[in-house]
Amino acid sequence: MAARTRRAVSVLPYGALDREHLVKHLLELARRVGVENVTMRALAAEAGTSASSVYYHVKDKAALLDLLAESVLGSIAIPTEGDWEQRIAELHTNAWRAMVEVPGIAALLQQRPLTGVANVMDSAAKSIMAESDWPTEDIDAGHVVLYIHLLGSVQLEHHLRSSGSDDAYARFNQGLRVIIAGLRTCRPSEA
């Protein structure tokens, strides 16, 4: 497996490694080898630097995984046009597309507490759903169902990818449409 993580990259001159360069290579590495195979050494090789240089920017493996999760979630565009149904569908579609490129990211997100960018996306989804005028507890419940569908669909795609299944987006999109149709017809709970 280690052979898969090594690529011919030029070595950076001393002091040239910055966080942006590190994140770029972290995402490339994770997309290629999956979250479970991301290591400090593999990232150093990917970025063309030494492991000690990576440790200068990232404290440890846990911080590296947090950075990876933040980077993937930070790449998800939050829609601003359309009604709440259109925007919530687009947000989850954008999230699915960003996450499905990184094998193992759904499992990682289930293991890590929501911080930083994850909280921003979570708040954006709830804010969009709030336009439905539902009570907070109904928004929270709808959000949980959508989030579980998103993570489950991404994880299922990563599992099925090895078996040659090829209609993952269609499965995800069909489920998303069913959930949104159900949310549309739900009556808010009585106060």
C-alpha positions as YAML, in Angstrom:
chain: A
units: angstrom
residues:
- id: 1
  name: MET
  ca: [0.00, 0.00, 0.00]
- id: 2
  name: ALA
  ca: [2.87, 2.42, 0.72]
- id: 3
  name: ALA
  ca: [3.88, 2.31, -2.93]
- id: 4
  name: ARG
  ca: [0.53, 3.87, -3.82]
- id: 5
  name: THR
  ca: [1.24, 6.90, -1.65]
- id: 6
  name: ARG
  ca: [4.61, 7.76, -3.16]
- id: 7
  name: ARG
  ca: [4.74, 9.97, -6.21]
- id: 8
  name: ALA
  ca: [7.53, 11.74, -7.97]
- id: 9
  name: VAL
  ca: [7.33, 15.33, -6.77]
- id: 10
  name: SER
  ca: [9.96, 17.99, -6.67]
- id: 11
  name: VAL
  ca: [11.39, 18.85, -3.29]
- id: 12
  name: LEU
  ca: [10.38, 22.23, -1.94]
- id: 13
  name: PRO
  ca: [13.08, 24.71, -1.05]
- id: 14
  name: TYR
  ca: [13.50, 25.38, 2.67]
- id: 15
  name: GLY
  ca: [10.70, 27.57, 4.04]
- id: 16
  name: ALA
  ca: [8.48, 27.19, 0.96]
- id: 17
  name: LEU
  ca: [5.89, 24.93, 2.61]
- id: 18
  name: ASP
  ca: [2.79, 26.86, 3.61]
- id: 19
  name: ARG
  ca: [-0.63, 25.72, 4.78]
- id: 20
  name: GLU
  ca: [-2.25, 26.21, 1.36]
- id: 21
  name: HIS
  ca: [0.36, 23.97, -0.30]
- id: 22
  name: LEU
  ca: [-0.05, 21.40, 2.46]
- id: 23
  name: VAL
  ca: [-3.85, 21.33, 2.18]
- id: 24
  name: LYS
  ca: [-3.70, 21.01, -1.60]
- id: 25
  name: HIS
  ca: [-1.48, 17.94, -1.33]
- id: 26
  name: LEU
  ca: [-3.44, 16.55, 1.62]
- id: 27
  name: LEU
  ca: [-6.61, 16.54, -0.49]
- id: 28
  name: GLU
  ca: [-4.81, 14.99, -3.47]
- id: 29
  name: LEU
  ca: [-3.36, 12.27, -1.24]
- id: 30
  name: ALA
  ca: [-6.68, 11.50, 0.46]
- id: 31
  name: ARG
  ca: [-8.51, 11.33, -2.87]
- id: 32
  name: ARG
  ca: [-5.97, 8.87, -4.19]
- id: 33
  name: VAL
  ca: [-5.34, 6.59, -1.18]
- id: 34
  name: GLY
  ca: [-8.31, 7.19, 1.12]
- id: 35
  name: VAL
  ca: [-8.51, 8.69, 4.59]
- id: 36
  name: GLU
  ca: [-7.27, 5.55, 6.36]
- id: 37
  name: ASN
  ca: [-3.97, 5.67, 4.43]
- id: 38
  name: VAL
  ca: [-3.20, 9.35, 5.03]
- id: 39
  name: THR
  ca: [-0.11, 9.67, 7.21]
- id: 40
  name: MET
  ca: [2.31, 12.46, 8.01]
- id: 41
  name: ARG
  ca: [5.06, 10.69, 6.05]
- id: 42
  name: ALA
  ca: [2.82, 10.08, 3.04]
- id: 43
  name: LEU
  ca: [1.78, 13.74, 3.08]
- id: 44
  name: ALA
  ca: [5.39, 14.85, 3.32]
- id: 45
  name: ALA
  ca: [6.26, 12.72, 0.28]
- id: 46
  name: GLU
  ca: [3.21, 14.03, -1.59]
- id: 47
  name: ALA
  ca: [4.08, 17.65, -0.79]
- id: 48
  name: GLY
  ca: [7.77, 17.24, -1.60]
- id: 49
  name: THR
  ca: [9.01, 18.02, 1.87]
- id: 50
  name: SER
  ca: [10.15, 16.33, 5.06]
- id: 51
  name: ALA
  ca: [7.90, 14.90, 7.76]
- id: 52
  name: SER
  ca: [9.37, 17.43, 10.22]
- id: 53
  name: SER
  ca: [8.16, 20.25, 7.97]
- id: 54
  name: VAL
  ca: [4.67, 18.80, 8.00]
- id: 55
  name: TYR
  ca: [4.79, 18.54, 11.80]
- id: 56
  name: TYR
  ca: [5.67, 22.23, 11.91]
- id: 57
  name: HIS
  ca: [2.27, 22.99, 10.37]
- id: 58
  name: VAL
  ca: [0.20, 20.10, 11.77]
- id: 59
  name: LYS
  ca: [0.70, 18.93, 15.37]
- id: 60
  name: ASP
  ca: [-0.21, 15.25, 15.00]
- id: 61
  name: LYS
  ca: [-2.33, 12.71, 13.12]
- id: 62
  name: ALA
  ca: [-5.54, 13.87, 14.83]
- id: 63
  name: ALA
  ca: [-4.86, 17.45, 13.74]
- id: 64
  name: LEU
  ca: [-4.08, 16.18, 10.24]
- id: 65
  name: LEU
  ca: [-7.45, 14.40, 10.06]
- id: 66
  name: ASP
  ca: [-9.20, 17.51, 11.40]
- id: 67
  name: LEU
  ca: [-7.49, 19.55, 8.68]
- id: 68
  name: LEU
  ca: [-8.60, 17.04, 6.06]
- id: 69
  name: ALA
  ca: [-12.23, 17.13, 7.25]
- id: 70
  name: GLU
  ca: [-12.18, 20.94, 7.37]
- id: 71
  name: SER
  ca: [-10.68, 21.09, 3.87]
- id: 72
  name: VAL
  ca: [-13.27, 18.79, 2.33]
- id: 73
  name: LEU
  ca: [-16.16, 20.55, 4.05]
- id: 74
  name: GLY
  ca: [-14.69, 23.95, 3.19]
- id: 75
  name: SER
  ca: [-14.82, 23.09, -0.50]
- id: 76
  name: ILE
  ca: [-18.61, 22.67, -0.44]
- id: 77
  name: ALA
  ca: [-20.43, 25.59, -2.06]
- id: 78
  name: ILE
  ca: [-23.40, 26.90, -0.11]
- id: 79
  name: PRO
  ca: [-26.15, 27.92, -2.55]
- id: 80
  name: THR
  ca: [-27.76, 31.34, -2.33]
- id: 81
  name: GLU
  ca: [-30.39, 31.21, -5.10]
- id: 82
  name: GLY
  ca: [-33.79, 29.51, -5.05]
- id: 83
  name: ASP
  ca: [-36.32, 28.48, -2.43]
- id: 84
  name: TRP
  ca: [-35.37, 26.42, 0.62]
- id: 85
  name: GLU
  ca: [-36.08, 23.10, -1.12]
- id: 86
  name: GLN
  ca: [-33.88, 23.92, -4.10]
- id: 87
  name: ARG
  ca: [-31.06, 25.24, -1.92]
- id: 88
  name: ILE
  ca: [-31.11, 22.34, 0.55]
- id: 89
  name: ALA
  ca: [-31.03, 19.87, -2.37]
- id: 90
  name: GLU
  ca: [-28.17, 21.78, -4.01]
- id: 91
  name: LEU
  ca: [-26.24, 22.02, -0.74]
- id: 92
  name: HIS
  ca: [-26.44, 18.27, -0.14]
- id: 93
  name: THR
  ca: [-25.62, 17.53, -3.78]
- id: 94
  name: ASN
  ca: [-22.56, 19.79, -3.55]
- id: 95
  name: ALA
  ca: [-21.57, 18.04, -0.32]
- id: 96
  name: TRP
  ca: [-22.02, 14.58, -1.85]
- id: 97
  name: ARG
  ca: [-19.86, 15.50, -4.85]
- id: 98
  name: ALA
  ca: [-17.07, 16.88, -2.66]
- id: 99
  name: MET
  ca: [-17.16, 14.01, -0.19]
- id: 100
  name: VAL
  ca: [-17.46, 11.12, -2.64]
- id: 101
  name: GLU
  ca: [-14.05, 12.07, -4.04]
- id: 102
  name: VAL
  ca: [-12.37, 11.25, -0.71]
- id: 103
  name: PRO
  ca: [-12.72, 7.58, 0.27]
- id: 104
  name: GLY
  ca: [-13.33, 7.25, 4.00]
- id: 105
  name: ILE
  ca: [-14.39, 10.86, 4.62]
- id: 106
  name: ALA
  ca: [-17.93, 9.91, 5.72]
- id: 107
  name: ALA
  ca: [-16.58, 7.61, 8.41]
- id: 108
  name: LEU
  ca: [-14.10, 10.29, 9.49]
- id: 109
  name: LEU
  ca: [-16.85, 12.89, 9.82]
- id: 110
  name: GLN
  ca: [-18.86, 10.51, 11.99]
- id: 111
  name: GLN
  ca: [-15.88, 10.11, 14.34]
- id: 112
  name: ARG
  ca: [-14.88, 13.79, 14.68]
- id: 113
  name: PRO
  ca: [-16.74, 16.54, 16.55]
- id: 114
  name: LEU
  ca: [-18.19, 19.30, 14.38]
- id: 115
  name: THR
  ca: [-15.91, 22.33, 14.52]
- id: 116
  name: GLY
  ca: [-15.06, 25.33, 12.35]
- id: 117
  name: VAL
  ca: [-16.17, 24.80, 8.76]
- id: 118
  name: ALA
  ca: [-18.32, 21.80, 9.74]
- id: 119
  name: ASN
  ca: [-20.33, 24.07, 12.04]
- id: 120
  name: VAL
  ca: [-20.66, 26.62, 9.23]
- id: 121
  name: MET
  ca: [-22.14, 24.03, 6.86]
- id: 122
  name: ASP
  ca: [-24.37, 22.61, 9.58]
- id: 123
  name: SER
  ca: [-25.64, 26.11, 10.42]
- id: 124
  name: ALA
  ca: [-26.16, 26.94, 6.73]
- id: 125
  name: ALA
  ca: [-28.30, 23.82, 6.23]
- id: 126
  name: LYS
  ca: [-30.41, 24.61, 9.29]
- id: 127
  name: SER
  ca: [-30.72, 28.25, 8.24]
- id: 128
  name: ILE
  ca: [-31.96, 27.23, 4.80]
- id: 129
  name: MET
  ca: [-34.45, 24.81, 6.34]
- id: 130
  name: ALA
  ca: [-35.65, 27.52, 8.76]
- id: 131
  name: GLU
  ca: [-37.21, 29.28, 5.78]
- id: 132
  name: SER
  ca: [-39.85, 26.51, 5.86]
- id: 133
  name: ASP
  ca: [-41.20, 28.15, 9.05]
- id: 134
  name: TRP
  ca: [-41.08, 24.86, 10.90]
- id: 135
  name: PRO
  ca: [-40.44, 24.67, 14.63]
- id: 136
  name: THR
  ca: [-36.79, 24.20, 15.57]
- id: 137
  name: GLU
  ca: [-37.25, 20.56, 16.61]
- id: 138
  name: ASP
  ca: [-38.72, 19.71, 13.17]
- id: 139
  name: ILE
  ca: [-35.84, 21.49, 11.43]
- id: 140
  name: ASP
  ca: [-33.37, 19.57, 13.58]
- id: 141
  name: ALA
  ca: [-35.08, 16.25, 12.77]
- id: 142
  name: GLY
  ca: [-35.17, 16.99, 9.03]
- id: 143
  name: HIS
  ca: [-31.54, 18.04, 9.11]
- id: 144
  name: VAL
  ca: [-30.51, 14.81, 10.83]
- id: 145
  name: VAL
  ca: [-32.32, 12.70, 8.21]
- id: 146
  name: LEU
  ca: [-30.62, 14.61, 5.37]
- id: 147
  name: TYR
  ca: [-27.20, 14.36, 7.04]
- id: 148
  name: ILE
  ca: [-27.55, 10.62, 7.64]
- id: 149
  name: HIS
  ca: [-28.59, 10.14, 4.00]
- id: 150
  name: LEU
  ca: [-25.59, 12.18, 2.82]
- id: 151
  name: LEU
  ca: [-23.01, 10.33, 4.90]
- id: 152
  name: GLY
  ca: [-24.60, 6.94, 4.29]
- id: 153
  name: SER
  ca: [-24.72, 7.52, 0.52]
- id: 154
  name: VAL
  ca: [-21.08, 8.60, 0.43]
- id: 155
  name: GLN
  ca: [-20.00, 5.62, 2.52]
- id: 156
  name: LEU
  ca: [-22.09, 3.24, 0.40]
- id: 157
  name: GLU
  ca: [-20.51, 4.62, -2.78]
- id: 158
  name: HIS
  ca: [-17.02, 4.05, -1.40]
- id: 159
  name: HIS
  ca: [-17.98, 0.49, -0.48]
- id: 160
  name: LEU
  ca: [-19.62, -0.26, -3.83]
- id: 161
  name: ARG
  ca: [-16.88, 1.39, -5.90]
- id: 162
  name: SER
  ca: [-14.74, -1.70, -5.44]
- id: 163
  name: SER
  ca: [-17.55, -3.90, -6.78]
- id: 164
  name: GLY
  ca: [-17.91, -1.89, -9.99]
- id: 165
  name: SER
  ca: [-21.33, -0.38, -9.24]
- id: 166
  name: ASP
  ca: [-21.70, 2.84, -11.20]
- id: 167
  name: ASP
  ca: [-24.98, 4.61, -10.51]
- id: 168
  name: ALA
  ca: [-24.13, 6.07, -7.11]
- id: 169
  name: TYR
  ca: [-25.23, 9.61, -7.90]
- id: 170
  name: ALA
  ca: [-28.59, 8.37, -9.17]
- id: 171
  name: ARG
  ca: [-29.12, 6.43, -5.91]
- id: 172
  name: PHE
  ca: [-28.13, 9.43, -3.82]
- id: 173
  name: ASN
  ca: [-30.27, 11.86, -5.83]
- id: 174
  name: GLN
  ca: [-33.34, 9.60, -5.73]
- id: 175
  name: GLY
  ca: [-33.07, 9.31, -1.95]
- id: 176
  name: LEU
  ca: [-32.58, 13.06, -1.61]
- id: 177
  name: ARG
  ca: [-35.70, 13.74, -3.70]
- id: 178
  name: VAL
  ca: [-37.74, 11.29, -1.62]
- id: 179
  name: ILE
  ca: [-36.58, 12.91, 1.64]
- id: 180
  name: ILE
  ca: [-37.30, 16.44, 0.41]
- id: 181
  name: ALA
  ca: [-40.73, 15.40, -0.89]
- id: 182
  name: GLY
  ca: [-41.46, 13.91, 2.52]
- id: 183
  name: LEU
  ca: [-40.26, 17.06, 4.27]
- id: 184
  name: ARG
  ca: [-42.42, 19.19, 1.98]
- id: 185
  name: THR
  ca: [-45.57, 17.28, 2.88]
- id: 186
  name: CYS
  ca: [-44.85, 16.99, 6.62]
- id: 187
  name: ARG
  ca: [-46.89, 19.12, 8.87]
- id: 188
  name: PRO
  ca: [-44.94, 20.96, 11.55]
- id: 189
  name: SER
  ca: [-45.55, 19.57, 15.02]
- id: 190
  name: GLU
  ca: [-48.13, 21.42, 17.07]
- id: 191
  name: ALA
  ca: [-46.82, 23.64, 19.84]
...
